[in-house]
């Protein structure tokens, strides 16, 4: 490397890093849309009885246990 501090076309800073900026490879975060002040948020709310029915339904599914069958060796 030459004394001028050049490496592959870009100048190096004193700390040894390239001064040319590189585009970030990290994915960008999506911005969430905020509800403007004064808008009624309850128009998206579900009825409470529907929510309770869904919770009961999924609790029943979570509690269900399928018995495992054991297969005897065919040999």
N, C-alpha and C positions, 0 to 999 in steps of 0.2 A: 504494500500500500504506500502511496506517495505521501510526502509530508504535508501536502495541501489539504488533506482531510477529505478527499473525494472518494466515494465508493459507489460504483454502479450508477453514475450520473447524478446522484443527489448529494447535497452537502450534509456532513455530519455535524451535529452540535457537539459541545464539549463533553456531554455525558455519553456520546457514542450513538445516539439515536438519530435516525434520519429526520430531517426537517420537513420533508414532504408529508402532508397529511394523507392518511388512507381512510377510505370509507369503512365504517364500522360493519362488521359481519354479524353483529347481534341483531336479532329480529326486533322490529319496532313494536312498541306496545300500542294496542288499539285504544283510542280515547272513548270513554263512555259518555253517552249523551246524558246530560243533566236535564231534569224536568224543570222547565221554566217556572219561575215564581208565579203563583196564581192559577196554575193548571191543576185540575182535579186528578189526583193520583188514584183515587178509589175507583175510577172507571175501569181499571185493570184488575181490581180485587175480585177474588173468587168468593162465592157464597160459603159461609162457614159450614153449613151442613155437607156440602160437597167435599170440603177439605177433611172433615171428620170421617166421611165414608171412605175416602181414599186412604186415609191413615189406617183405618180398621182393615181395609182390604189388603194393604201391603204388610201390615203386622201379621195377618193370617198367613200370607205367603212366606214371610220370613220365619214363622214358627213351624211351617211344614217341614217334616223330615222324611225323605224318601229312604225306605229300608234298602240296605245293600244285600244283594244276593251273592252267596258264595258258590262257586262252581267247583264240583268235584273233578279231579283229574280224569281225563278220558283214557289215559294209558292203561 
